Amino acid sequence: MGCDGGTIPKRHELVKGPKKVEKVDKDAELVAQWNYCTLSQEILRRPIVACELGRLYNKDAVIEFLLDKSSDKALVKAASHIKSIKNVTELKLSDNPAWEGDKGNTKGDKHDDLQRARFICPVVGLEMNGRHRFCFLRGCGCVFSERALKEIKAEVCHTCGAAFQEDDVIVLNGTKEDVERLKTRMEERRQKAKLGKKTKKPKATETASKSDVPEEPAGPSDVKTRKPGEPSLDSREKIGSSAPKSTGGSAENGLESGTLTLPGPGLPKRSIADSEESEAYKSLFTTHSSAKRSKEESAHWVTHTSYCF
């Protein structure tokens, strides 16, 4: 039977079969991974950073994500493992001289080549469009193709010359297996960093406690060599302070005359000027050259008043 208007329906219009599974276009997926930020879904623009799992971000988008402390912030799975700006590395990318960008198709009358990439490998020259595996060094941030690292085996970066290890090589936009392997490396690295901080804390407290105890520097008189049996300056001061007050007159006379009598058996009088003490210590006595004045420098002690005239 026909429908209204005399049309005859076909079988696929009347019978509904199972829905076809929609397949993701590989070219579109590659363009999204290599040309757009994983966090903000905006076009990648310098400075470009990469996390420890090999995903590409705009640096300003990562900073905004870290500064957003609001309670209603939805944690994005692509950036949930980024706890600080130290968890990302700024990439050093090499521009592709054949890439024109949007300048060549301003009127819309030209074909956009999606396989043409903005950046290339500085060693081999392969374009970073997702068709070839690329990786970067976590220490310096230089980006190379995996083919370049395999063909030119070295323990030093090809551009900046920085040394690196196998664990420092991170694949960009790798497969699920690559992401799992990088995730285990990241967790081990962070666990080691936590253990290192815990071991450094007790050492820091020990050094701080030692620095709190003041060390008395040795005086200039103690540094000099003393004769055997001669007491030090500190011992002489202690002896002088412990002496009875009745000997105060003799001590004053000794200071004026430049000789010092130390109590105790077997200690004769000696002149301070002939001793090996410092000049600062000798200047305390009247026998020092600085205490002697000439007649011109000495005062006459004559006062003139108005009554004398």
Secondary structure, DSSP 8 states (H G I E B T S, - for coil): ---TTS----HHHH-----------HHHHHHHHHHB-TTT--B--SSEEE-TTS-EEEHHHHHHHHH---TT----GGGTT--SGGGSEE-B-EE-TT--TTGGGSSS-S---TT--SEE-TTT--B-SSSS-EEEETTT-BEEEHHHHHHS--SB-TTT--B--GGGEEETT--HHHHHHHHHHHHHHHHHHHHHHHHHHHHHHHHHHHHHS------HHHHS---TT---HHHHHHHHHHS-GGGHHHHHHHHHHTEE---STT---EESTTS---HHHHTTSTTSGGG---TTTS-------GGG-
